[in-house]
């Protein structure tokens, strides 16, 4: 359960307890109020410690398509396009579909779920490429974050992309165009690694 939901429930339970005490004919003492506050503060402290201990972790898929399906030409750059999504929040940056790992999920399950939620592509519409997996490490607001990407080919290059509310635009781009929009060097490096991997596989 999300920490914020736990915190909200904790606050609501405490408020309800106070409402009941106010209706009670027994006179409140400073000690009883103090004990109630101490319990609530303890709950909030526990939730904050739990939140801080949670590592930031996200997973996604680098989705590509072949402009000429079935073509395994050595000139991969002329035949491959990558899918990037533009966020509808913040700086409106461009990334492949990705998102945070939910409790009980493994990394690949997260990548597949996020791809379906953000781009409308389910596992039946893509083929995972064996042997490619990249892990990025960087800091977000002073906290370490890990992002893991797998590589996947869309089976039908004409498949419709269906964006969620988290994104406002998408584009299919060749390597250089994708790197230009991606901006961050670590993301550019992953895209170049994917291109090189596909070139060796061709």
C-alpha positions in Angstrom: 0.0 0.0 0.0 1.3 3.5 -0.8 2.8 5.3 2.2 0.6 8.3 1.6 -2.5 6.2 1.8 -1.3 4.7 5.1 -0.6 8.2 6.4 -4.0 9.4 5.4 -5.7 6.4 7.1 -3.7 7.0 10.2 -4.8 10.6 10.3 -8.4 9.7 9.7 -8.4 7.1 12.5 -6.8 9.6 14.9 -9.4 12.3 14.0 -12.2 9.8 14.4 -10.9 8.9 17.9 -10.9 12.5 18.9 -14.5 13.0 17.6 -15.6 10.0 19.7 -13.8 11.4 22.8 -15.5 14.7 22.3 -18.9 13.0 22.4 -17.9 11.0 25.5 -19.2 12.4 28.9 -15.9 11.5 30.5 -13.7 14.5 31.0 -10.5 14.5 28.9 -7.2 14.8 30.7 -3.9 16.2 29.4 -2.4 12.8 29.9 -4.9 11.1 27.6 -4.5 13.7 24.9 -0.8 13.5 25.1 -0.8 9.7 24.8 -3.0 9.9 21.7 -0.7 12.5 20.1 2.3 10.3 21.0 0.8 7.3 19.3 0.0 9.4 16.2 3.5 10.9 16.0 4.9 7.4 16.3 2.9 6.2 13.4 3.9 9.1 11.2 7.5 8.7 12.1 7.3 5.0 11.1 5.8 5.9 7.8 8.4 8.5 7.1 11.2 6.0 7.9 9.6 3.5 5.6 9.3 6.0 2.7 12.9 7.1 3.0 14.2 3.5 3.0 12.4 2.7 -0.2 14.8 2.7 -3.2 13.6 4.5 -6.3 13.4 1.8 -9.0 11.8 2.0 -12.4 11.6 -0.4 -15.4 10.7 0.0 -19.0 11.0 -1.2 -22.6 12.9 0.3 -25.5 10.4 -0.3 -28.3 11.6 -0.3 -31.9 10.0 -1.1 -35.2 11.4 -2.0 -38.6 10.3 0.2 -41.5 10.6 -2.8 -43.8 9.3 -5.7 -41.7 11.4 -8.9 -42.1 14.4 -6.9 -43.5 17.6 -7.8 -41.6 19.8 -5.5 -43.6 23.2 -4.7 -42.2 22.2 -1.1 -42.5 20.1 -1.2 -39.4 20.1 2.6 -39.1 18.1 3.0 -42.2 15.4 0.5 -41.1 14.9 1.0 -37.4 12.9 3.6 -35.5 12.5 3.9 -31.7 9.4 4.9 -29.8 9.7 7.9 -27.4 6.9 9.4 -25.3 6.7 13.0 -24.2 5.5 13.5 -20.6 2.5 15.8 -19.9 4.1 17.1 -16.7 7.3 18.7 -15.5 9.8 19.6 -18.3 7.9 17.4 -20.8 10.9 15.2 -21.4 11.0 12.3 -23.8 11.7 8.7 -22.8 10.7 5.2 -23.7 7.7 3.8 -21.7 8.8 3.1 -18.1 7.5 3.4 -14.5 8.1 2.6 -10.9 8.0 -1.0 -9.6 4.8 -1.8 -7.7 4.9 -4.0 -4.5 4.9 -7.7 -5.4 6.1 -7.1 -9.0 9.3 -8.2 -10.6 11.2 -5.9 -12.8 10.1 -7.3 -16.2 6.5 -7.4 -15.1 6.8 -3.7 -14.3 8.3 -3.0 -17.7 5.5 -4.8 -19.5 2.7 -3.2 -17.4 4.1 0.3 -17.9 4.4 -0.2 -21.6 0.7 -1.3 -21.8 -0.4 1.6 -19.5 1.6 4.3 -21.2 1.7 3.3 -24.9 -1.3 0.8 -25.1 1.0 -2.0 -26.2 0.4 -5.4 -24.5 2.8 -8.3 -24.4 1.1 -10.0 -27.4 2.0 -7.0 -29.7 5.7 -7.0 -29.0 8.7 -9.5 -29.0 11.3 -9.2 -26.3 14.8 -9.3 -27.7 16.9 -11.8 -25.7 20.3 -10.8 -24.5 19.7 -7.0 -24.1 19.2 -5.5 -20.7 20.6 -2.1 -19.5 20.7 -0.6 -16.0 21.0 3.1 -15.4 22.0 4.7 -12.0 21.5 8.3 -11.2 20.2 10.6 -8.5 16.7 12.2 -8.2 16.4 15.0 -5.6 19.4 13.6 -3.8 18.1 10.0 -3.8 19.7 7.2 -5.8 17.5 5.8 -8.6 17.8 2.7 -10.7 16.1 2.3 -14.2 16.2 -1.0 -16.1 15.5 -1.3 -19.8 14.8 -4.3 -22.0 14.6 -4.2 -25.8 11.4 -5.2 -27.6 10.3 -5.1 -31.3 6.7 -4.2 -32.2 5.3 -7.0 -34.3 3.2 -4.8 -36.6 4.9 -1.5 -37.4 1.5 0.1 -38.1 0.1 -0.7 -34.6 -1.7 2.3 -33.0 0.0 3.9 -30.0 -2.5 4.8 -27.2 -1.2 7.3 -24.7 -2.2 7.6 -21.1 -2.8 10.9 -19.3 0.9 10.9 -18.3 2.0 11.6 -21.8 0.9 14.2 -24.4 2.8 13.1 -27.5 4.8 10.2 -29.1 7.2 9.9 -32.0 8.9 7.1 -33.9 12.5 8.3 -34.5 15.7 7.0 -36.0 18.7 6.8 -33.7 20.0 10.3 -34.1 16.6 11.9 -33.8 15.8 9.8 -30.7 19.1 10.8 -29.1 18.5 14.5 -29.8 15.1 14.3 -28.0 16.2 12.1 -25.2 18.7 14.8 -24.1 20.2 12.9 -21.2 23.5 11.2 -21.9 22.8 8.0 -20.1 19.5 7.5 -22.1 21.4 8.4 -25.4 24.0 5.7 -24.5 21.3 3.1 -24.0 19.7 3.9 -27.4 23.1 3.7 -29.1 23.8 0.3 -27.3 20.5 -0.9 -28.6 21.3 0.1 -32.1 24.7 -1.6 -31.9 23.1 -4.7 -30.5 20.6 -4.9 -33.4 23.4 -4.3 -35.9 25.4 -7.3 -34.6 22.2 -9.4 -34.6 21.4 -8.5 -38.2 
